[in-house]
Amino acid sequence: MNRFNPTEIFEFAIKIEEDGRRFYEKSASVIKDEKVKSLLMFLADEEIKHKETFEKILSSFESFEPAESYNEEYFAYLKAYVDNLIFKYLESPDPEKLTNVFTVLEYALAKEMDTILYYHEMKNLVLPENSRHFVDRIIDEERKHVVMIKKMINEL
């Protein structure tokens, strides 16, 4: 068992938001449909706001010393989860993936849903209760993103 350092979990969340922003901006730069392009740019802006929120929370942990210890296996699990969650789509050698509207939106939908699950997990394990509302707010926004993406898919 190791002492748990909550900063690592929030660093993962910041990475998720940075990669999400890159994915949305890159996709928006090649998608021709203006409605989809607009949605992707909105989502990129949202990722920036989420990253800033996580950075604020992270800065508050400088003096935070949790009393609990956690199994190394659990952190290996979270790291593997994040590695899978990161928007690796940009690394794909297939340019068609970024130009096909349905493919981009379906990928974005799946990643937003995965992100919600990760944030639920991290919130319940690492936050002092008086800070949980920040992550709850981001989870609610991510849910709205899921609805927006699904609506766009249904409209196309």
C-alpha positions as CSV (number, residue, x, y, z in Angstrom):
1,M,0.0,0.0,0.0
2,N,1.2,3.5,-0.9
3,R,0.2,6.9,0.3
4,F,-2.1,8.4,-2.2
5,N,-1.1,11.6,-4.0
6,P,-4.3,13.2,-5.5
7,T,-2.3,15.4,-7.9
8,E,-1.6,12.6,-10.2
9,I,-5.3,11.9,-10.8
10,F,-5.9,15.6,-11.6
11,E,-2.9,15.6,-13.9
12,F,-4.6,12.8,-15.8
13,A,-7.8,14.8,-16.0
14,I,-5.9,17.8,-17.3
15,K,-4.3,15.6,-20.0
16,I,-7.7,14.2,-21.0
17,E,-9.0,17.8,-21.4
18,E,-6.0,18.9,-23.4
19,D,-6.2,15.9,-25.7
20,G,-10.0,16.4,-26.1
21,R,-9.4,20.0,-27.1
22,R,-6.7,19.0,-29.7
23,F,-9.1,16.3,-31.1
24,Y,-12.0,18.8,-31.5
25,E,-9.9,21.5,-33.0
26,K,-8.2,19.2,-35.5
27,S,-11.5,17.6,-36.5
28,A,-13.1,21.0,-36.9
29,S,-10.3,22.1,-39.2
30,V,-11.1,19.3,-41.7
31,I,-14.9,18.8,-41.4
32,K,-16.8,20.6,-44.1
33,D,-20.3,20.6,-42.4
34,E,-20.6,24.1,-40.8
35,K,-23.0,22.9,-38.0
36,V,-20.7,20.0,-37.0
37,K,-17.7,22.3,-37.2
38,S,-19.4,24.8,-34.9
39,L,-20.3,22.1,-32.4
40,L,-16.7,20.8,-32.5
41,M,-15.3,24.3,-31.8
42,F,-17.7,24.7,-28.9
43,L,-16.6,21.4,-27.4
44,A,-12.9,22.5,-27.8
45,D,-13.7,25.7,-25.9
46,E,-15.4,23.6,-23.2
47,E,-12.3,21.4,-22.8
48,I,-10.2,24.5,-22.2
49,K,-12.6,25.6,-19.4
50,H,-12.6,22.1,-17.8
51,K,-8.8,22.1,-17.9
52,E,-8.7,25.4,-16.1
53,T,-11.1,24.1,-13.4
54,F,-8.9,21.0,-12.8
55,E,-5.8,23.2,-12.7
56,K,-7.4,25.3,-9.9
57,I,-8.4,22.2,-8.0
58,L,-4.9,20.8,-8.4
59,S,-3.3,24.0,-7.1
60,S,-5.4,23.6,-3.9
61,F,-3.8,20.2,-3.2
62,E,-0.3,21.6,-2.5
63,S,-1.0,21.4,1.3
64,F,-3.4,18.5,1.2
65,E,-2.2,15.3,2.9
66,P,-4.6,12.5,2.7
67,A,-4.6,10.0,5.6
68,E,-5.6,7.1,3.4
69,S,-3.4,4.6,1.7
70,Y,-4.3,2.9,-1.6
71,N,-3.2,-0.2,-3.4
72,E,-0.7,0.3,-6.2
73,E,-2.9,-1.9,-8.4
74,Y,-5.7,0.6,-8.2
75,F,-3.5,3.4,-9.6
76,A,-2.2,1.1,-12.3
77,Y,-5.9,0.6,-13.2
78,L,-6.6,4.3,-13.3
79,K,-3.5,5.0,-15.4
80,A,-4.5,2.2,-17.8
81,Y,-8.0,3.7,-18.0
82,V,-6.6,7.1,-18.8
83,D,-4.2,5.8,-21.4
84,N,-7.2,4.2,-23.1
85,L,-9.3,7.3,-22.6
86,I,-6.9,9.8,-24.2
87,F,-8.0,11.0,-27.6
88,K,-5.5,8.9,-29.6
89,Y,-7.6,9.3,-32.7
90,L,-5.3,12.1,-33.9
91,E,-2.4,9.6,-34.1
92,S,-4.4,7.5,-36.6
93,P,-2.7,7.1,-40.0
94,D,-6.1,7.1,-41.7
95,P,-7.1,10.7,-42.6
96,E,-10.6,9.5,-43.6
97,K,-11.3,9.1,-39.9
98,L,-11.1,12.8,-39.3
99,T,-13.1,13.8,-42.3
100,N,-16.0,11.5,-41.9
101,V,-18.6,13.4,-39.8
102,F,-20.3,10.3,-38.4
103,T,-17.0,8.6,-37.5
104,V,-15.8,11.8,-35.7
105,L,-19.1,12.3,-33.8
106,E,-19.4,8.7,-32.8
107,Y,-15.8,8.7,-31.5
108,A,-16.4,12.0,-29.6
109,L,-19.6,10.5,-28.1
110,A,-17.8,7.4,-26.8
111,K,-14.9,9.5,-25.4
112,E,-17.2,11.9,-23.6
113,M,-19.0,9.0,-22.0
114,D,-15.7,7.4,-20.9
115,T,-14.6,10.7,-19.5
116,I,-17.8,10.9,-17.4
117,L,-17.0,7.5,-15.9
118,Y,-13.4,8.5,-15.1
119,Y,-14.5,11.7,-13.4
120,H,-17.0,9.8,-11.3
121,E,-14.3,7.5,-10.2
122,M,-11.8,10.1,-9.4
123,K,-14.3,12.4,-7.6
124,N,-15.3,9.7,-5.2
125,L,-11.8,8.6,-4.3
126,V,-9.6,11.7,-4.2
127,L,-11.5,14.8,-3.4
128,P,-12.2,16.4,0.0
129,E,-16.0,16.6,0.0
130,N,-16.1,20.3,0.0
131,S,-14.5,20.3,-3.5
132,R,-16.6,17.6,-5.1
133,H,-19.1,20.2,-6.5
134,F,-16.4,21.3,-9.0
135,V,-16.1,17.9,-10.6
136,D,-19.9,17.4,-10.4
137,R,-20.3,20.5,-12.5
138,I,-17.9,19.2,-15.1
139,I,-19.7,15.8,-15.1
140,D,-22.9,17.7,-15.8
141,E,-21.3,19.6,-18.6
142,E,-19.9,16.4,-20.1
143,R,-23.4,14.9,-20.0
144,K,-24.7,17.9,-21.9
145,H,-21.9,17.3,-24.5
146,V,-23.1,13.7,-24.9
147,V,-26.7,15.0,-25.6
148,M,-25.4,17.6,-28.0
149,I,-23.3,15.2,-29.9
150,K,-26.1,12.6,-30.0
151,K,-28.6,15.2,-31.2
152,M,-26.2,16.2,-34.0
153,I,-25.8,12.6,-35.1
154,N,-29.5,12.2,-35.2
155,E,-29.9,15.4,-37.3
156,L,-27.5,14.4,-40.0
